[in-house]
Amino acid sequence: PDAQISWLKEQVAMQMDGNVKGIVWISHIALQDIDAESQGKLLSGLKTYGLPMSVFEGHTHIENYSELIDETTGKVYCKVYTLPAVTLFDNYPYYNVTFVNGEVWNVDKHTTGKINAN
């Protein structure tokens, strides 16, 4: 909805200063599950900052990587990581993500996380 997109743009704008190197959006809802119009408004609003953009999403229960290409320039403007966090008994996957100059440098998956029942 437009109200949520406006809120998000305001939140990002409040954080922008010369030290910001990239935008990271973490969402349980996958981009593919957002209607095309809202998805376009959201991404175009964030793209205006000209910073590397990374999306970490879930919800689909699959592991995937994709890149969003700017139709005007032909360049990648957003990297999308679908990282499912489905538990198997008391184990769960977790990810260490390393950033360099605002861009994802490495995503290191671990599957040995333990759920503490206490």
C-alpha positions as CSV (number, residue, x, y, z in Angstrom):
1,P,0.0,0.0,0.0
2,D,1.1,3.6,-0.7
3,A,1.1,4.5,3.0
4,Q,3.6,1.7,3.8
5,I,5.8,2.7,0.8
6,S,5.7,6.4,1.9
7,W,6.7,5.4,5.5
8,L,9.6,3.3,4.2
9,K,10.9,6.1,2.0
10,E,10.7,8.5,4.9
11,Q,12.6,6.1,7.2
12,V,15.3,5.6,4.6
13,A,15.6,9.4,4.0
14,M,16.0,10.1,7.7
15,Q,19.0,7.7,7.8
16,M,20.8,9.1,4.7
17,D,24.1,10.9,5.3
18,G,27.6,10.8,3.8
19,N,28.4,7.7,5.7
20,V,25.8,5.4,4.2
21,K,27.3,3.0,1.7
22,G,24.4,0.8,0.8
23,I,20.8,-0.1,1.5
24,V,19.8,-3.5,3.0
25,W,16.2,-4.5,3.1
26,I,15.3,-7.5,5.2
27,S,11.8,-8.9,4.7
28,H,9.9,-12.0,5.6
29,I,7.7,-11.4,2.5
30,A,9.5,-12.2,-0.8
31,L,9.5,-9.5,-3.5
32,Q,7.7,-11.9,-5.8
33,D,4.8,-11.9,-3.4
34,I,4.3,-8.1,-3.5
35,D,2.0,-6.9,-6.3
36,A,4.0,-5.5,-9.3
37,E,2.8,-1.9,-8.9
38,S,3.8,-1.7,-5.2
39,Q,7.1,-3.6,-5.9
40,G,7.9,-1.0,-8.6
41,K,7.1,2.0,-6.4
42,L,9.2,0.5,-3.5
43,L,12.3,-0.4,-5.6
44,S,12.2,2.8,-7.7
45,G,12.0,4.9,-4.5
46,L,15.0,3.1,-3.0
47,K,16.9,3.2,-6.3
48,T,16.9,7.0,-6.3
49,Y,19.7,7.1,-3.7
50,G,22.1,5.5,-6.2
51,L,23.5,3.2,-3.5
52,P,24.1,-0.6,-3.8
53,M,20.9,-2.3,-2.7
54,S,20.6,-5.8,-1.2
55,V,17.3,-7.5,-0.3
56,F,17.3,-10.5,2.1
57,E,13.9,-12.2,1.9
58,G,12.2,-15.3,3.1
59,H,8.7,-16.8,3.0
60,T,9.3,-19.0,-0.1
61,H,11.2,-21.7,1.8
62,I,13.7,-21.9,-1.0
63,E,17.3,-20.7,-1.4
64,N,17.8,-18.4,-4.4
65,Y,19.8,-15.5,-5.7
66,S,18.8,-13.0,-8.4
67,E,19.7,-9.6,-9.6
68,L,17.5,-6.8,-10.6
69,I,18.6,-4.9,-13.7
70,D,17.9,-1.2,-14.5
71,E,16.2,-1.2,-17.9
72,T,17.7,2.2,-18.7
73,T,21.4,1.5,-17.9
74,G,21.5,-2.3,-18.1
75,K,23.3,-2.4,-14.8
76,V,22.5,-4.4,-11.6
77,Y,20.9,-2.1,-9.1
78,C,19.7,-4.7,-6.5
79,K,20.9,-8.2,-5.4
80,V,18.1,-10.4,-4.0
81,Y,19.0,-13.2,-1.6
82,T,16.2,-15.6,-0.7
83,L,17.4,-17.3,2.5
84,P,15.0,-19.7,4.0
85,A,15.1,-20.3,7.7
86,V,13.3,-23.5,8.0
87,T,14.0,-25.5,11.1
88,L,14.7,-29.2,11.2
89,F,14.1,-30.6,14.6
90,D,16.3,-28.4,16.9
91,N,18.6,-27.2,14.0
92,Y,18.2,-24.1,11.9
93,P,20.3,-22.4,9.3
94,Y,21.8,-19.0,9.9
95,Y,23.9,-16.7,7.6
96,N,26.9,-14.5,8.2
97,V,26.9,-11.7,5.6
98,T,29.9,-9.6,4.9
99,F,29.6,-6.2,3.3
100,V,32.3,-4.2,1.6
101,N,31.6,-0.6,0.5
102,G,27.9,-1.2,0.9
103,E,27.7,-4.3,-1.3
104,V,27.4,-7.9,-0.2
105,W,30.9,-9.5,-0.4
106,N,30.0,-12.9,1.0
107,V,27.1,-14.9,2.3
108,D,28.2,-17.8,4.5
109,K,25.5,-20.3,5.3
110,H,25.7,-22.4,8.5
111,T,23.3,-25.2,9.3
112,T,24.4,-26.0,12.9
113,G,22.3,-23.4,14.8
114,K,20.7,-24.9,17.8
115,I,17.4,-23.9,19.4
116,N,17.7,-23.6,23.1
117,A,14.5,-25.0,24.6
118,N,15.1,-23.4,28.0
